[in-house]
Amino acid sequence: MSIYQLICFILLVCIYQISNGQTYYSAHSGEWNKATTWTNSENGPGGLGVPDPGATVIIQSHHVINLPDKYTTGTMPEEIAAHPISGKSHFIHHGKLTINKGGTLQKTKGSAYVIFTGETNIKGTIDLNTRLYNLGDMIIFPEATANIEKEVVLAGKSSTAIDIDFKAKEDIFFIGTYAFLCGQGSILFEAPENVKIQEFDNANPTDQTCAGFVIDQNDNSGKLTIEFR
C-alpha cells in the first residue's frame, strides 16, 4: 500500500467513525428517509441527512416520524434467515433508538418488517402496520403506547421488557433459546382463536419469560390467564 493509499484509508476510517457516532434528533414531524427531518441538536434546524442504520436516533416529543412504504435498509438478519418469513428487504435499525414521551414512530403502509437489533427505548408511541422483530434490547416504558398490527417476534440474543398492558393482535413468536421477555406489564391476546405464542428453534417461552409476567387470553367463557412463575 502506498502512502497516498494509506492516507486515503485513514481518512475514510475517520469519516466513518465520525458519521457513525452522530446523534440524530427529529427536527419536526416527517418521514424517516428525508434529510430535512433530522438535526444534530434538540432545537436545531432540519437538514442533517438520513440516519444510517447504526446511528443514534431520538424522536422528540410532539414529532411523528413515518417509515414510508418501500423504505428498507437491509435483509433479514442471519439469526432468523432460515425461516420462511425472510427473503426481502426490511427496515432495520442497528443503533440506539429512543422515542421520547409524546413522540411517535409509525408505519402505515407496505409489507416490509420493522427490525431492531440495537437498544430501543419506547417512551412515546410506536404504531406499526407490520411485523415487529426485536433482536436487541428493547424497553417499552410504562408511559408508552404500542400498537402492532401484526406479529411481535423475539429472536437472537434479545431482551424485551414490556412495562405496559400490551394488547397482542397477532402471534408472539419466540425464535431460539436466547430471547427473553420480561417487564412489569402484561400481554393480552385479543383474539384467542387466531393468536397464540409460537415457538421455533427449541424456544421455551416458560423458561424465557420472567417470573410474574402475565399473559392473558380472552375466551368465550371469560379470561384465561397464563402466568409464568
BELGICOR-V901000 format. One record per residue. N is the residue number from 1. RES is the residue in three letters. PHI is phi in degrees with one decimal (999 if undefined). Layout:
# BELGICOR-V901000
n,res,phi
N,RES,PHI
N,RES,PHI
This chain:
# BELGICOR-V901000
n,res,phi
1,MET,999
2,SER,-75.5
3,ILE,-60.4
4,TYR,-61.1
5,GLN,-65.2
6,LEU,-64.1
7,ILE,-61.7
8,CYS,-61.0
9,PHE,-63.3
10,ILE,-62.4
11,LEU,-62.4
12,LEU,-63.5
13,VAL,-62.7
14,CYS,-63.9
15,ILE,-62.2
16,TYR,-62.6
17,GLN,-65.0
18,ILE,-66.2
19,SER,-67.5
20,ASN,-69.5
21,GLY,-92.5
22,GLN,-71.5
23,THR,-101.9
24,TYR,-106.9
25,TYR,-104.5
26,SER,-68.7
27,ALA,-87.9
28,HIS,-172.3
29,SER,-67.5
30,GLY,169.3
31,GLU,-90.9
32,TRP,-56.4
33,ASN,-89.4
34,LYS,-109.0
35,ALA,-59.8
36,THR,-71.5
37,THR,-74.7
38,TRP,-117.9
39,THR,-137.2
40,ASN,-99.4
41,SER,-149.8
42,GLU,-61.3
43,ASN,-117.8
44,GLY,-81.1
45,PRO,-78.1
46,GLY,-71.5
47,GLY,115.1
48,LEU,-68.7
49,GLY,120.9
50,VAL,-84.3
51,PRO,-60.6
52,ASP,-77.9
53,PRO,-61.1
54,GLY,-102.2
55,ALA,-75.7
56,THR,-86.5
57,VAL,-126.1
58,ILE,-125.4
59,ILE,-93.6
60,GLN,-85.1
61,SER,-57.6
62,HIS,74.0
63,HIS,-106.2
64,VAL,-110.4
65,ILE,-106.2
66,ASN,-103.8
67,LEU,-91.0
68,PRO,-72.6
69,ASP,-58.0
70,LYS,72.8
71,TYR,-88.2
72,THR,-129.5
73,THR,-129.9
74,GLY,171.4
75,THR,-96.6
76,MET,-57.3
77,PRO,-58.1
78,GLU,-61.2
79,GLU,-58.9
80,ILE,-128.9
81,ALA,-65.0
82,ALA,-75.6
83,HIS,-84.3
84,PRO,-66.7
85,ILE,-80.3
86,SER,-95.3
87,GLY,113.9
88,LYS,-149.1
89,SER,-79.8
90,HIS,-139.5
91,PHE,-84.7
92,ILE,-124.0
93,HIS,-122.1
94,HIS,-94.7
95,GLY,-86.7
96,LYS,-89.4
97,LEU,-122.9
98,THR,-125.1
99,ILE,-105.4
100,ASN,-69.4
101,LYS,-55.6
102,GLY,91.9
103,GLY,-93.2
104,THR,-139.6
105,LEU,-113.1
106,GLN,-135.8
107,LYS,-139.0
108,THR,-112.8
109,LYS,-136.8
110,GLY,91.8
111,SER,-107.7
112,ALA,-64.9
113,TYR,-83.5
114,VAL,-107.7
115,ILE,-128.4
116,PHE,-110.2
117,THR,-120.0
118,GLY,-106.3
119,GLU,-100.1
120,THR,-124.0
121,ASN,-119.1
122,ILE,-106.5
123,LYS,-109.9
124,GLY,-105.3
125,THR,-122.1
126,ILE,-119.9
127,ASP,-134.8
128,LEU,-125.0
129,ASN,-88.7
130,THR,-132.9
131,ARG,-74.3
132,LEU,-112.1
133,TYR,-109.1
134,ASN,-121.0
135,LEU,-115.5
136,GLY,-120.9
137,ASP,-116.2
138,MET,-123.1
139,ILE,-122.2
140,ILE,-103.4
141,PHE,-73.3
142,PRO,-58.2
143,GLU,-86.3
144,ALA,-82.6
145,THR,-130.3
146,ALA,-128.2
147,ASN,-126.9
148,ILE,-116.1
149,GLU,-75.4
150,LYS,-114.7
151,GLU,-69.8
152,VAL,-108.6
153,VAL,-116.0
154,LEU,-110.1
155,ALA,-146.0
156,GLY,63.6
157,LYS,-92.5
158,SER,-110.8
159,SER,-130.7
160,THR,-125.8
161,ALA,-113.8
162,ILE,-109.1
163,ASP,-106.8
164,ILE,-126.4
165,ASP,-87.4
166,PHE,-89.3
167,LYS,-94.7
168,ALA,-89.2
169,LYS,-90.8
170,GLU,-135.7
171,ASP,-69.8
172,ILE,-104.9
173,PHE,-100.7
174,PHE,-108.2
175,ILE,-118.5
176,GLY,83.4
177,THR,-99.5
178,TYR,-110.7
179,ALA,-94.8
180,PHE,-120.5
181,LEU,-118.7
182,CYS,-145.2
183,GLY,126.9
184,GLN,-99.0
185,GLY,-99.8
186,SER,-156.6
187,ILE,-118.2
188,LEU,-112.5
189,PHE,-77.6
190,GLU,-84.7
191,ALA,-130.4
192,PRO,-62.2
193,GLU,-72.6
194,ASN,-117.7
195,VAL,-121.7
196,LYS,-169.1
197,ILE,-86.6
198,GLN,-106.3
199,GLU,-123.6
200,PHE,-132.0
201,ASP,54.4
202,ASN,68.9
203,ALA,-63.4
204,ASN,-134.8
205,PRO,-56.4
206,THR,-62.8
207,ASP,-80.8
208,GLN,-103.7
209,THR,-120.6
210,CYS,-63.6
211,ALA,-59.2
212,GLY,91.3
213,PHE,-75.0
214,VAL,-104.1
215,ILE,-119.2
216,ASP,-103.9
217,GLN,-143.9
218,ASN,-71.6
219,ASP,-137.2
220,ASN,-64.8
221,SER,-98.3
222,GLY,135.9
223,LYS,-119.9
224,LEU,-101.7
225,THR,-110.1
226,ILE,-110.1
227,GLU,-116.3
228,PHE,-82.5
229,ARG,-133.6
